[in-house]
Amino acid sequence: ATLNSNSVVLYEGDRLFTSSFLEDCVDKYETTIIYLSTDKSVRQERYKERGSNQDETWLRGRESKIANIMTNMALMFNTEKFNNNTLEEQTEVYNRIIGEIDG
């Protein structure tokens, strides 16, 4: 893919993406937020495979954080949700991101 000279792609899982950071991006730039959703059982298997050791309290905190972002009125119209449980779904996400980069 050829990166559109006006495109910036950010991706991160937890530390950077807060409601306030995303609101600032949406306010200042043309922003598309791509949210990847996985079934809890798939997440648990992925955690196990990579040796993650976060406790249930921490994991519930992440779920609350995402729920708050997804219901934020300033963000919801700039957010696209994709399932991320299978290789086929990951391919769909990849194609969407490449489409955004190519403009």
Beta strands, then each sheet from edge to edge (+ up, - down):
strand 1: 33-37
strand 2: 79-83
sheet 1: 1+ 2+
end
